[in-house]
Amino acid sequence: MSNSNKARVLGLIGMALAAVLIIVLAAVFRKSKNVEVSSRSFAMGSVVTVKLYVAGDSEAAEEVQAAIKLLDEECISWRNDTSELGKWNRTAAAGCRVEISKDLANVLDKSLSLADASDGALDITLRPVLTVWGIEDADEKSFRIPEEEELQKARENCGRKDITLSVDMGLGKSFLTRNREEVVIDLGALGKGYALDIAYDLLKEKKEVTGGVIAVGGSVLVFGEKPDGGEYKVGIRDPEGLPEDVLGYITFLSGTAKTCVSTSGGYEKYVEKDGVKYHHIIDPKTLRPAKSGLRSVTVVCEDGAYSDGLSTACFILGEEKGMKLLEKYGAEGVFIREDGSKFITNGLSGRVIFE
């Protein structure tokens, strides 16, 4: 080989090596350029915060906010007369099968599953009783304890057995039927958790999103890698403190699969009258604020809707029955008792840190 040919070959090899080096450096640079993007809004009666770790430009945080708002306003809100559920509550005739969307069918299916598994502790038809109590919107001056007769009359308009969710496999469609027009559905016990499921389904298709934290009120989703490789920490609110006060944290390793954390407790919405706190989580059996010996319950599982609904059901059922319910769904939990003591299920051993 002549010297000129050798030089040409060496030059080509050098160019190839340089190209490989550029590709490697670009990959390293892109990885190091993972940035945090965040947004904050209001939906489902709660603050919605989205924090994502993104490689490159992305509108994912805004898309998540829009998806959650759409789910609330156009699908599952009972307060909004123009949402799909609002229209059904207001107009569906008794005995008439009404075709419903996939999202509404999914959250209803999980709601009814929890209603059955919890022996009615979770009741999505309890809205008439909640309205009589009025705790969600009342203040101490206007609040009054309803008479037993009022509660029993309201109970007559409730009934999980008066609603039927059916699927026509041939058509691939879902239908919702009620036996009595007085029965209405309120999905507040699962809605925020289901919003996390919607958010994750959207984000898992976006390759530039490597991880993140999304919070809708008391329900939180963590998933994926953190750029610094550190742990995710989800706070456990202090039931006796201010909204920003925490008792401790549940930790999750960077790279964790989809994990949802939901908390329910008597501190969320309540009215204090003559030194007694009346909270908004009503026990369907007593028709009164639940008294289960608990201040709060935090539930950890993969499914957002189940984590949300389970936290409410377990708060109503109490520690012993609540633990059994968690086992049915492969979920874990942190129970804060009225005396301030705590119980942590085995699956969270070593991952809960109290301050």
N, C-alpha and C positions, 0 to 999 in steps of 0.2 A: 504494500500500500504506500502510495506516495505521501510525502509530507503534507501536501495540500489536502489530500483525502482524509489523512489522519486528523488534520485540524478541523475539517468539516464535520467528521464524526464526533470528535470531542466537543465541538460547538453544539451539535444537536443534543448530545448527552447532557451538556450543561444546561441547555434550554429546557430539556425535559425535567431535570432535577429542580430547576428554578420554578417550573410550573407546579410541580408537586408541592414544593415548599410554600408557594403562594396559596394553594388550596388548603393545606394544613393550617397555615397561619390564619386564613380567612375563617376556617371552621372554629379555631380557638377564639378568634376575635368575636365571632358571632355568639359563641357560648358565653364569653365574658360580658357581652353586651346585653344579656338578659336584664330586662328592666321591670320595675314594678309599676303597674298602672292601676289606678283606683278611681272609684266613683261612688257617689252617695245620693240617694233619693228617698222618696217616701211612697210606700205601697202597702196594701193589706193592713192598713192602720198602724204600720211600723216603719222604722228606719231600715232601709236596705243598703248595705255596704258591700262593695265588690272590690277585692284586691287580687290582681292576677299577676303572675310572672310570665313575661312575654319575650320571645326572641324576635325582635324586629317590630315593625309597626303593626298595630292591631286596633280594631274598633270593638273588640270582644266585650270589654267592660260595659260599654254603652248598649251593646246588643243584649247582654244579660239583663240589664235594667229594663229595657224595652220588653223583653220576653216575660219578665215577672209582672210588669204592669199590665200587659195584654192578658195574661192568665187571670189576673185579679178582675180587671174591669170588664172583660168580655166573656169570661167563662165561669169562675167559681164563686164570685162575690154574691152573698145573699142580700147584702145591703143595696146593691145596684140593680134597680128594676130592669135595666137594659142588658144585663149580663145573661148568659145562657141559663144559669141556675136561677137568677132573679126572675126571668120570664117564666120559667117552669113553676116556680113557687106561686107566682101571681096568676097564671092562666091555665095551667094543665088541668084538664077535666078529669074527674074521678073515673078510673077504669080505662083511660085512654093511654095507649103506649106512645110515648114521645121519643123520637130518635134523638140521641145525644152524641156529642163529640167524643173523640178518643180520650182527650184529657179529662173531661168530666166523668166518663165511664171508669177510667183508671183510678181516680181518687175516690170515687164512690165505691168501687169494688174493694179497695183497701179499707175504707171506712166501715163497710158492712162486715168485712172479715174481722176487724178489731171489735166491733160491737158484739159479734157472736162469741169471740174468744174471751172477751172480758166480762161475759155474762151481763151485758148491758151497761157496764160502767161508762163506756164511750157511747153516747147516744146523739146522733146527728139530727134527731128530730125534736130536741129539747128546747128549741128556741122559744116557744110560748111561755115556758116556765122561766127562762132567763129574762124574758121581757117583763114579766110580773115583778121579778126582783129588781130589775133596772140598775144593777150595780155598775155595769159598764159605763153608763152615762150619768149616773146620779152623783150628788155630792152629799156631804153630811147633813146639810140643812134641809134638803128636800127628801132625803132617803127615809123610807119607812119599811118596817118588816111586814111582808104580806101575811094576811090571814090564811089559815089552813084551807078554808073553803076556796079562796082564790087560787091557791096552788093546785088543789085537786081539780078544779075546773080547767085550769091550764093543762094539766096532765092529760085530760080527755082529748086534747088536740095534738098529743104526741103519740108516736108509735112506730118503732122500727119495722114492725110487721106490716105496716100499712104502705110501705114502699117496696117496689120490686125492680131489681136491675136484671135485665135479660139480654142475651146475645143471640142473634140469628146468625148461626155459623155459615149458612148458605149465602146470605147477603153480606156477611162481614160487618154487621152494624150492631150497635148497642141501643137498648131502649129502656126508658125509665117510666114506671107507672106508679100512681098512688091510688089507694082505695078510697081515701077520703080527702076532699079538697082542703080541709082544715090543716092537714099535715104539711109542714114545710121542712126544708133541709137547710142546715147551717153547717158548713164545712170548715169553720174557724179552727177546729181542733187539729186539722191536718193540712190546711191550706199553705201555711208558711213552709212546712216541711216538703210538701209537694213542689213548691216553687224551687227548692234546691234541686230536686230531681230534674225539673225542666232546664234549669241552668246548666247542670252537669251534662245532660244530653246534648245541649248546644255546644258546650266547650270541648267535649271529647272529639268533635269533628274538626277542631281548629288546631293544626299541628304546631302553630307558633306559641300556643299557650302550654306552658310546661307545669304549671301548678297554680294554686290560689286558695283564697279563703272568701267565702260568701256568707253573709249573715242577713237573715230576714227575721227581725225581732229576736225571739229567743231560740231560733233554729240556725245552726251553723254548719256549713259544708267545708271540709278541707280535702285537698287532693294534690297529688303530684309532687314535683321537686321544688325545693327552695333554692335559690341561687347560691346562698351561703352554706347549704347543706345542713342548716340547723333544724331544730324541731318546730313543729307547729304547736301552739299552745292555745287552748280554748278555755276561757275563764268560766268558773262556776260562781254565779252571782250569790252574794250574801243576802239571804232572804230578809234579814233584819236591817240591812244597810241601805245606802243610797244606790241609785241605778248603776253607778260606776264602781261600786264596791264589790270585790270578789273574795270568796273564801279560799280559793285555790285554782288550780289549773289541771286540765287533762292534756297530756302530751302525746303527740303523734310524730313518728319519724318522717323526715323528708323522704319523698318517694312513696308515701302512703297511697293506697288505693282509695277510691271514693269512700268517705266516712262522714256521717251526719250525726250531729249532736244537738239534742233539743232538751229544753228545760221548761217545766211547768211548776208553778207554785202559787200560794195564796198571796204573795207580795205583788203580783202583776197588776191586778185591778181589784181594788177593794174600797169599801166605805167603812169608816169607823164611827160607831154610834154608841154613846154612853160607855166608852171604854172598850167596846167589843168590835173586832174587825170582822166584817162580812165580805168574803172574797167571791170572785165571779165563777169559780169552778164548782158547779152544782152537781151533787150526787143524785143521779136519776132515781135512786131508791128512796131517799129521804126528801127530795125536792128542796134541799137546803145546802148551803156551802159545805163541801166535803170536810169531814173530820176524821182523818185517818191516822193521826199521830205524826204527820209529816209536814215539813215546811216547804220542801221542794223535792222534785225528782228530775234527774238528768239522765237521758237515755242516749246510748251510742249504738248505732247500727249503720249498715250500708244504705238502707232505703230512707230517704228524707221524710216521706209521708208517714211511714211506720214510726220513725223516731219521734215525730211530733205527736202523733196520736197515742203512742205508748206512754209518753211522759204524762199526758193528761190522765189516761186510764189508770196508770200506776199510782198517781197522786190520789185518786179517788179510792182505789182498792186498798191502799196501805202497803206496807213493806212486804209482808209474807205473801199475800196474793199477787202483789206486783212482781215479785221475783219470779213466781211461777209463770206469769204472763210473759215476762221477758224471755224465759227459756223457750217458750213456744216459738218465738221469732228469732232466736239466736242472737238476742241483743244483750247489751251490758248496761249497768246503771250505777248511779250514785244517789243514795237516799239520804237526805238531811232530815233528821228527826226534829220534833218540836223542842226537845231539850238541848238541841245543838249538836248532839252526837251524830256520827255518820256511819253508813254502811256502804261498802264498795263491793260489787260483784267480782268474782275471781278473774274474769277476763280483763279487768282494768288494773289488776294488781301491779304495783310499781309504776303505773303511768299517771296516777293522781297525786298531785303535790298540794298540800294545804299550807297556807301561810300562817 
